[in-house]
Amino acid sequence: MNFLRGVMGGPSAGPQPSGADTIQKLCDRVASSTLLDDRRDAVRALKSLSKKYRLEVGIQAMEHLIHVLQTDRSDSEIIGYALDTLYNVISNDLEEEEQDDSEEENSAKQVDDLGSQFTEIFIKQQENVTLLLTLVEEFDFHVRWPGVKLLTSLLKQQGPQVQQIILVSPMGVSRLMDLLADSREVIRNDGVLLLQQLTKSNAAIQKIVAFENAFERLLDIITEEGNSDGGIVVEDCLLLLQNLLKNNNSNQNFFKEGSYIQRMKPWFEVGDDNCGWSAQKVTNLHLMLQLVRVLVSPTNPPGATSSCQKAMFHCGLLQQLCTILMATGVPADILTETINTVSEVIRGCQTNQDYFASVNAPSNPPRPAIVVLLMSMVNERQPFVLRCAVLYCFQCFLYKNQKGQGEIVSTLLPSTIDATGNSVSAGQLLCGGLFSTDSLSNWCAAVALAHALQENATLKEQLLRVQLATSIGNPPVSLLQQCTNILSQGDKIDRRGSKVQTRVGLLMLLCTWLSNCSIAVTHFLHNPANVPFLTGQIAENLGEEEQLVQGLCALLLGISIYYNDNSLENYRKEKLKQLIEKRIGRENFVEKLGFISKHELYSRAAQKPQPSFSSPDHMMFDHEFTKLVKELEGVISKAIYKSSEEDKKEEEVKKTLEQHDNIVTHYKKVIREQDQELEELKQQINTLTSQNEQLQATVTQQVSQIQQHKDQYNLLKVQLGKDTQHHNSHSDTFQMNGIQTEEVSKLKEELEEWKNKHELLQGQLREKDSVIEKLNSSQLEMGTTEQSSQTSKSGGLEHNSELQKELEMLRSQIQLQSAEISKLQKENQKLQNATPDPVLGDSGATAATSSELEARLEQEIKELKSEVKALSEEKESLKQQLDSSSSTVAILQDEKSKLQREVAESKKEQDDLLVLLADQDQKISALKIKLKDLGVPVEDEDDIESGDQGDEDEDGDEEEQD
């Protein structure tokens, strides 16, 4: 300890040692001291000096510190001091914090080089990094936390090299993943920072981290911290998620299949009052939106992007984003990023595009969200970045969406324009922006309208019908004519912004409109001023800014030649080519056409679909238009040099190709219809197969039921025979047969009902007789005069005749019933003679019993007839099954005969083998005899076996003796 006091500047006599001497003494102490306490104090002193004397400590002490990490693992305190010292030496964060703003940049560069050099020294021995991974596994806070910080610093300085060492280390990445599960937030949060550095630009490590359940843990941390309202930890987790998902298709697919997209929806839940957002919340929400865009980026594979888009719609994430889009009080940068995110979520997905078209803004009256966004795009007071985002959203809405394109164009057609003028349509906003005095609005509206016509020849033709009222008293002009008029008068109109930008936008619109549409080309050439204007623009020698306009004019003229159907005599292909040759020159024309693709802004726009420009002046080209230029530049250059004969041949080839395409389309349609028919037939086959299986199951069930009925019938016949032979034992068999007791009880009930009906009919008959007697008596007593007696007699006779009819009917019913009763009595007598029933042995109820039995027998006869009919049908089906089974039996018999033949052949082969074996045995025995004759000792197998047996017997005898 006295040594330490002297080193650390304690009171001592004589000159004070320098810092380098002190560090050297401390290093010697660490290397030579045998006591752990002395080594620990020396390392602690090095730690305190490492910030001020970083270079000296790094040069002199690094080797000793690494040795401490290897040898003193048992003492966590000295390990912690050593790790902290190494961190101070390697890390550049401390130096950057201490530097003032006034210091020169070269000093910062020197600091970076110093940390990089020390890192390179440390990782030169890969065992050092492996040792550090082992120390990070320790649970002790004083070891684990400094180890995490040191490993993070190593990754910052020499990322790729350290990543490779960790990747080849056994369970290297898995050890670091355990940091996210640490209950101490400091270690967990620094573990997130460590994984950020570890996963940078390394797809292999990204996949390992993802499959180590990183998504689940990170999303849990974000939820625990409060989603977008969380602090810096949420930001770090989001940055790590971006590292894992960006440009990694495997992890994106894993993220989607793990249903983690659904867990992103609560991130975007905002309230009604969106004022006063903290800077951290804005940052978090910005990163969350960027994470959504990573999953649906246009640079991803189309299949992966489409599946993520569908998942976002089904879980309600798109709906939540549209809510933010239409909310009030949202910060401008969040609103801009939300528009870009919605754009890529709906891009190329018909379901999402249809939903977005149905979204309305919360205004009075409600307006479609598309209209509200377009109002922002053509409003020059809105921020430039926001207007670019709205344009991108509109482009994504129309991308591969012919339905949406038709809806936009339909708002411009005369039949659909709102005559009242109460609502503003998307088409009217685009036209207003196209002809406003703001050049940026002109360009945005022209590009948006061009996207409404992209790859849709039908809408290009319909847009030719649009008529515009330019001024009062003048006739309306077509939209195409108005665009060309503004193009030719561009220099004369005062505009805010670049005049070149307006002309470039209009030329891009016209090129898109006329490409692959001969009718539009004809309308364009019908105006006699258009071709002279284009040739004049191309032929002039203008400045550098105007060269872009010249190139686009050359492209438009080339499109007018290439897609010309020669319907206008004055502007046929050959005449236009001659005009170019005369006024411009073919070489000059092709050179001007090449100005487009050579422009710097063209190259920027061709990189990605999103229009991202540093300033409004750089907004010149659209991404989709660059594709059109790339497609047409070569064919137009060839078309300029072609002769009329070659054009004719090309037209013939085109016609042949069109016919071929029509034939192919026809056959495709036929094949599609046949595929549908095949699908329907397959479905019918499946249904018939299932029905057949069900019917077979019912047939087998019915066959088993028939067999059961046959068995019951045979059993009843046997029991009935026993009953006729053994009258005395009838009561026992009656009790055993539960079915007969139920039938007897039913017969009793039905006999009682017939008795009641018989008594009721007899009572009615008696009443009728009494009425007749009364009428007869009253007829005799009545009649004072002949007229009265005759009238009464006629009335009585009529009444009497009616009563006589009713009486006859009742008597006929009674006779029928009596006949039925007599029949039932006879059958009952027979049944009583056959099987006397002790239960129904009442002689007074014979008539009722007989009627009951007759009804019962009739019912059973009907049931038996129906069963016979069903059995006959089943017999027919069984015959069919028998026929099919007989065919299978014949097939099986053939197979059996084949198998028998094969068995016979195999037996024959076995017999041959046995004969060969016998011959071989004879030869072996003959050879053994010859060897014995020659005096060579030969042991037979039998002798060997007997010898072995004898040895075993001797061993057994010895054991018994023992």
Secondary structure as UniProt FT lines:
FT   HELIX           2..7
FT   TURN            8..9
FT   HELIX           19..32
FT   HELIX           36..50
FT   TURN            51..53
FT   HELIX           54..71
FT   TURN            73..74
FT   HELIX           76..90
FT   HELIX           93..98
FT   TURN            101..102
FT   HELIX           105..123
FT   HELIX           126..136
FT   HELIX           141..157
FT   HELIX           159..168
FT   TURN            170..171
FT   HELIX           172..177
FT   HELIX           178..181
FT   HELIX           185..198
FT   TURN            199..201
FT   HELIX           203..211
FT   TURN            212..213
FT   HELIX           214..224
FT   TURN            225..226
FT   HELIX           227..229
FT   HELIX           232..245
FT   TURN            246..247
FT   HELIX           249..257
FT   TURN            258..259
FT   HELIX           262..268
FT   HELIX           279..295
FT   TURN            298..299
FT   HELIX           302..314
FT   TURN            315..316
FT   HELIX           317..326
FT   HELIX           332..346
FT   TURN            347..348
FT   HELIX           350..358
FT   STRAND          360..361
FT   STRAND          367..368
FT   HELIX           369..377
FT   TURN            380..381
FT   HELIX           384..398
FT   TURN            399..400
FT   HELIX           402..410
FT   TURN            411..412
FT   TURN            414..416
FT   HELIX           426..434
FT   HELIX           439..452
FT   TURN            453..455
FT   HELIX           457..463
FT   TURN            464..465
FT   STRAND          467..468
FT   TURN            472..473
FT   STRAND          477..478
FT   HELIX           479..488
FT   HELIX           490..492
FT   HELIX           499..514
FT   TURN            515..516
FT   HELIX           518..526
FT   TURN            528..529
FT   HELIX           530..539
FT   HELIX           544..562
FT   HELIX           569..571
FT   HELIX           573..583
FT   HELIX           586..593
FT   HELIX           595..598
FT   HELIX           600..605
FT   TURN            606..607
FT   HELIX           616..618
FT   HELIX           623..641
FT   HELIX           644..725
FT   TURN            728..729
FT   HELIX           730..736
FT   HELIX           738..781
FT   HELIX           786..834
FT   TURN            839..840
FT   HELIX           843..845
FT   HELIX           846..933
FT   TURN            934..935
FT   HELIX           941..961
//
